[in-house]
Amino acid sequence: MKPLESKTKVPYVVGSKSPTAVAINCASKAGEWIKSRLGLVKELDTKLSAQDLVTDVDKGAELMIRKLILTHFPDHDILGEEDVAPGAAAAVKALSEVRDSEYLWIVDPIDGTTNFVHGFPYFCVSIALAYKGEVIVGVIYDPIRDELFVAEKGKGAYIHGKKSEVSNDGSLSDSILAIGFNPDRDFALPVNMKGITALSGEVRSLRAVGSAALHLAYVATGRVSGYYEVGLNSWDVAAGVLLVTESGGVVSDTAGNPYHLGVRNLVATNGKIHAELLETLSAADATGL
């Protein structure tokens, strides 16, 4: 008799131990575990505000990722969200402490924790690797949709092995844009609301799914033509930025300066609407700079 075949999903596993393979394996294993914990959160705390949540699952997933990375690359440094105190100043300080690292892994174990807590199915694992300050690997895994986004510097970006490309929209009026409602209620949210108000009359529509990493992955795959938010951290965006640029898009700060790991006020687009988007934000005093 032929044995019954298991219907259990096999997570993405790559045999090679290249940095990209390790990032894929980490994101896949952590993502599957996170999905298994949906609705089973035991510890829920707040960080920056009542809207900025952290759970035992965030902490457990980051620990899992750290262990897997250090098993293969014990000499590499890791910047993970859950090891950094709340607030912009703490994030800037944490990044400055590892800025001279040769190899730096930048990890957000659950980007979209508030969604995860409420069972809203938009959250992901985001893992990036920077070499001397430049992101060279970016992996984002959405366990709910089983979507894996992968980018390598100079080698393109892919979703399930298919090359991803940004949209062809040529103007704001033809575009769907992603925006965020930042948990920083004192500075970032009021600035973002200025930008959202200004953009709402210029674009076809706005979308906010509550995950900066997924917003960037969606820019990379052409699902939205741009993304704007003030008050982001390096672990929110590092992997997604590489996805966008390797898919033919453009990423800058809100003044149009080139992206680097310290950029906190971000604009990412298909390139064709970049200048128009920057002009709209500047006119609305919504750059945060």
N, C-alpha and C positions, 0 to 999 in steps of 0.2 A: 504493500500500500504506500502510495506517495505521501510523505509527511505534509502536514498542513503548513502553509506558508504564513509567517508572521505578518500581521497587518500593522505592526508598530512602526511608526515613521523612523527612519534612520537619519540622524542629524547630518548636516554637511560635515564631512571629514575629508581632509586632504592629506595624503600620505607624506608629502614633502615637509621638511621642517624649515622652509624658508620663512621669513617674517610674515609674508602674506598668508601662507598656509597656517601659521600659528594664529594670526589674527582671525582667520575664517573659523578655525576650530574653536577658539575662545568664544567668539560671538555666537556660534551655533550652540555650543554646549550650555553657555550661560542663558541664551535665549530660550532654549527648550526647558531649562529649569525654571526660569522666570514664568513662562507660560503655565507650567504645572502648579505654580503658587498663586495663580490668579484667583482672587476671592478668599485667600487663606492668609492674609497679612496678620501677623501677631503683634507687631510693634509699629506704631505710627507716631512720628514726631514731626514738628515743624522746624524750619531753619530760619530763613530770612524773614518770612512773614507767614501768616496763617495759610497762604496760598502756595507756600514753598514746602513741599512734603518730602519726607524720607522714611523708608521702611526697613524692616529687617531683611527684606528681599534685596533691596538696593545693596545693602552692606554685604550680604552673603554672595551676591553675584560678583561684586567687585573683588572680594577675597578669592573667589574661584578663578577669576580672570588673572589676577596677580600671580597666583600660584602656577597657573599654566604658562604664563609668559616667562616667569623666572626659572621654570624648569628647563626651558630651552635657551634663555638668554639671561643668565644670572648677573651679568655685568651691566645690563641695561637699566635705565631709570624709568620710573612710572609715576605719572601724575594722574591721580584718580579723584573724581569728584567727592567721594565719601571720606577722603582723608583731609579735606580742606574745610576750614571754618566758613560759615555763611558770610555773604556780602562781597561786594566788588573789591574792597581793599584786600581782603584775605585771598581772593582769587588772583589778584595781581601779584601779591607777595609770593604766593605758592609758585606761580609761573616763573617769577624772577629767580627763585632759588634753584630752579632746574634749567634755566635758560642756556647754560653752558654745557649741558649734557650732550654727548656725542649722539647717543641713541635715546630717544625719549618716547615712551608709550603714553598716549593720552586717552583716558578711559572714562566713558560715562556708562555705567552698568545698566541703568534704565533712564533713557531720555524720554520724558513723558510720565514721570512718576505719578502725578496727579491723575492722569488718565488711567494708569494701572490700578490705582487705589479705588477708583470709581467704576472700574470695569469697562471704561470707554476704550475701544480696541485700537488705539494709536499710541504705541510706545515701541522702543527699540533698544538694542545694544549698539553703542558706537565706540569703535576702537581705531585709533590712528597711531602711526609711527612716524616720528620726525627724526631726520638725520641732520645734525648741526643746525637745527631751527627750521628746516624745511620739511613739510609733510611729504612722505614718500609712499605711504600705504594708508588707505582708508577703507574700512569695512563697516557697514551698517546692516544689522539683521533685524527684520521685523518678524517676530515669531508668530504673530497672529495670522499674517498673510503668507508666511513662509517665503518671504522675499529677502534675498541676499544681494546687497549692492557692494561691489568691490572695485577699487581703483588702485592702480600703481602709477607712480610718477613716470610720465613718458610712454606708458603702455596702454593708456585708455581706461575707460570705466565700463563695467559690465553689470548686468542684472541676470542672474542664472546663465551666465556665459554668453548672453546676447549683448552686443555693444550698445551702450546707452548714448543718446544724443539729446541735446537741449531742443526746445521748441523753435519754430520759425516765426513766431509772432513778431511783427515789426513795429508795433506801437503799444502804448499802455492801453489804449481803447480796445485793442484786440486781445488783451492779456488777462489771465487769471493770476493773481498774486497771492502768495502766502504771507501772513503777518502773525505776530505773536503778542500775547498779553502777558508781559513780564511780571514775575512775582515781586520785583522791587517797586513797591508802591510809592516811594518817595521821589525817585528820579526817573527810572526807566519807563514805567508805565505812562506817566503824563506825557513824556516825549513821544512814545509810541502812539499814543492816542491822537496827537497832533498829526503824525504821519498817516495814520489810518484814516482820519477825517479827510485829509487832503487827497489821499489816493482813492478814496471811495467814489469820488466824482469823476475820476480819470480812467479807471480800469473797467473791464467787463464785469469782474467780480473779485471778491476777496475770500480767502480761505484761512482758517486757523485750526490746525489739528492738535496743537499743544505739544509739538516735538520739533525743536529746531533741526535735529538731525534728519528727521523724515521730510521736513520742508525742503532741505537741501537735496536730499535724494530725489525728491519729486521734481525739483528744478533740473537736476541732471538727466532725468528720464523724460522731460518734456511735459510732465503732468501739470505743472505750473510754469509760468515763464519768468518768475522772479520771486524773491523773498527779501523782506526787510524786517529788521528788529534791532532795537537799541538795548544794551545791557546784557550781552551774551558772554559766556565763558569759553575758554579754549576747548574744554571737553565737550561742549555743546556742538561745536561746529567744525573742529579740525578734520575729521574724516569726511564730512559732507562737502567741505570746501574743495578737497581734492576730487571728489566725485564730479562736482560741477565743472571744474577747470578741465578735467580729463574728458568731459563730455562736450567740450567746445564752448562752455560758458565763461562768464567773467565774475570775479569776486573782488570786492574792495571794501574799504570802510565807507561811511556815509558821506565823506568828502571826496571820494573817488581815489584815495590813496591805495596802493597795493596791499593785499592782505598779508598779515604776518600773525604769528601765534598770539600776540598781545591785542589784536583788534577785538573790541567789544561791541562796536556799533557797525552792523554788517548789512551789505547789499550784495545779493547774488542774483544774476540774471542770465538769460540766453545770450547776452552781449548786445543784441539789437535794441533793447529797450533801456539799456543801462544809463545812458546819458539823460534820457527823459525822466527816468525815475529819480536820479540824483538831483536834477533840477527841481522837480516837484517837492522833494524833501527839503531842499535848501530854502525854497520859497516859503515853505510852511514852518521854518525854524524847527525842523524835526530831525536834525542830524545827531543831536546829543553831544555835539562837539563844542 
